Amino acid sequence: LVFGSPPALRCDAASYLSGPSAAPCLASGQWDYGTATCNAFSISVVTAYYGYNYGLNGNELSFLTAACNGRSSCSYAINVNTLGDPYPGKSKTFFCQWRCCGPSSTLLSTTVGAEAHGQTLTLTCS
């Protein structure tokens, strides 16, 4: 992957943001979301579930964060052999939420339809 330089951000005591979707600035170009610190315009995965159409039993957060956090874009191949099968014999969806780090931390989400195994999930921040 090739990353360009993000636009310069002002990060100082006066630039802390407020509101439910904002994150405080930590240092030049870094933002604090409670569980993760990340560089501006990079992915910070919040939730990931394989089998979401049947409930929240299969939490795949660690797999998706390892593949995507800190990148400006990410393609993730959904594979039941890696994730495990929370609902054997059933066709499952894959749901995830992520934030794009920076001055606006809007929560984004996507769902890959059933059967998600064998499909590719793409997350982007710009």
N, C-alpha and C positions, 0 to 999 in steps of 0.2 A: 504494500500500500504506500502511496505517496501522499504526504500531508503538506499543505501549504501553511503559511504562517497565519494565525488568526488575527483579526484586527486588534489593535491595542485596546486594552480595557483599563479603566481607572479603578484601582483597588486600593482604597485607604479607608480610614475610619469614617470619612464623610460619605463613602459610596456604598455603605451597607444598605441592602434593599429590604423592603418590608412587604408583608402580605402573604397569603397562603401559598402562592406559587413561586415566591422568591427565596433565594438562598444568600446568606451573608458571604461577602468576599473575604478570603483568607489572605491572599498574597497576589502579586501581579498575575492575573489570568487564572487563578484557582478559586474554586467555589466549594462551600461546605453544605452537603445535603444530609447531615446527621450521620448516616452510615457510610458515606463515601465522600472523598475529596477528589475533585477532578479538574482537569484543565478546560478552559473555555472551548465551547463548540465540540465537546466530546460526549460520547454515550455513557450514561450511568443507568444500568438496568435496575429496575425496582422489583418486578415480579416476573416469573416465567412458570407456566404450567402446561404440561402435556397431559391431555385427558381432561381439559378444562370444561368440556361439555358435560362431564359427569361429576364435577365437583373439584375441590381444591386438594385432592389426594396426592397428585404427582408434582411436587415442587422441584423444578429444574433450574432454579436460580443460579446455582454454582456453575453449571455448564455454560449458561449463556453469559454470565458475567466474565468468566475466564476467556471466552471467545470475543466479546464485544466491548467491555468497559475500556474507556480511554481512547477509543478509535472514533473517527468522524463518520465512518460508515462500516457496516459489518454484514456479511452474508453467513448465515448459520444453517448447516444441513441438519435437519431434524431426523434423528436415527433412533429407532426403538431399541436397538442393540446397545447403544450408549446410554440412553435415558432410562431404560427399564420400561416395563409395561404395567402401568397402574391399573388398567382395566382389560385383562386378557380377553381376546375375542371380540372386542368392541372397537368401532371406528372412532378415533379420538382427534380432537382439535388441539392446537397449540396456541396459547394466549400469552402475551407479554406486555409489560409496560416499561417505559424508559423515559429519562429526562435528558435533554441536551443541556449540558452544563453551561453556565454563563448568566448574564444578567436577566434573562427570561428562562425560567425553569419549567415550562409547560409540560405536563405529563402527557406523553404520547402512548398510544397502544395499537396493537394489531392482533388479529387472529388468523391463523392458517387453518383453513377448513379441514374437515375429516375426509379421508385419513391424512393426517399431517406427516406421518412417517414417509420419508423419501422426498419431501418438499423442502424448499429453501426459504428461510425467513430472512428478510433484509431490514436492517435498522439504519437510519441515517440521521445525521445532525449537520446543519450548515450555518 
